[in-house]
Amino acid sequence: MQTQIAQAVRSIRINWVVVTWMTAIHIGALLALLPFAFSWSGLALCVLLHWLTGGIGICLCYHRLLTHRSFRLVKPLEYLFTFFGDLAAQGGAFEWVDDTPMMYNQWA
């Protein structure tokens, strides 16, 4: 039993690009809490970007438009919304519309 667990732990591969990106994003977010770095315009920009990347990019574009093809958009607007989804750092558009789970695609 211990041997199987040890082999499983050794077979886990760490994606260092993702680890570095997520660490940098969280350090930047923590720096925004410092008094000299805080501004109300920065907070407003944060809320706007959260809505654009999460609400428009991921929910509307990646999930509804690209995955399910629930509606149609003109191509320039579709590309803009896909760009917003890319900014959310939740994987690319190809990963969202692919049938196989992302866990298996990532290391292929």
N, C-alpha and C positions, 0 to 999 in steps of 0.2 A: 504494500500500500504506500509506504513512504517513497519507494522508488518511483511509482507512477506520479506522485505529487511533485517530487523533485524534477522529474522529466518535464512535467507540465509547466513548472515555474521556469525552467531553462528554455522552454520553447516559446515563451512570451517574448515578442519583439517590441521594443519601444520605438515609437515614431518620434524622433527627436525634433523634427520640424514642428509638429503639433505641440509638443511639450514646451518648446521655446516660445512659440507664438502665444500660447495660453498664459505662460508665466509673464511675458512682457505686457500683455493686455491687463492682467490683474495688478501688476506693479504700477502701471500707468493709472489705473482706476484708484488705487490707494493713494497715489500722489495727488489726485484731485481733491482729497480730503484735507490736505494741508492748507492753512489759511492764505498763504501767498499765491496758491494755485487756483483757488476757488473764485468763480465769477458767475453771476446770474446769466450772462449771455452764454457762457460755457455750458451751464445746466440746461438752458433752453436748446442749445445745439445738440446736447446729449439726448434729450427727449425726442427731438425731431429725427435724429439719426436712428434711434431705437425704433421709432414708428416706421421709418422708411425701410430699414433693413429687416426688421422682424415682421412687421405687419404687411408691408407691400412686397418686399423681396421674398421672404420665406412663405408666409401664409398665402398670399394672393398669387404670386408668380410661380414659385417652385412647386407648391402643393396643388393649388387649384388649376393654374394654367398649364404648367408643363407636365405634371404627373397625371392629372385626370383629364386634361383638355376640356374643362367645364365651360370655357368661353373662348372667344377669339379677340385678339388685339392686332392693331397694325404693327408691322415688324419693328419700326423704330421704338415704339413704346414697349414692346415685348423685350427687346434687347436692353432697354433702360431698366426695366423691372428686374431682368435677370442680373444685371450689374448690381442692383441693390441687394439681391439675394447673395451674390458673391461677397459683397462687403460684410455680410453677417457671419462669415467664417463658419458656416454649417455644412461644408462640403459643396462640391460643385454641382451644377445642374445635371450633369450626366449621372452622378451618384443618386440624385433624387428620382430620376425617371427610370433607372435600371431596376429590373425585377429581382436580382440577387441581393441579399443583404449587404450593407456597407462593410460589415465586419469581414466578409470573405473577399470583397472587391479590393479592400485597402492593401492587402499583401499579395495580390495576384501578380 
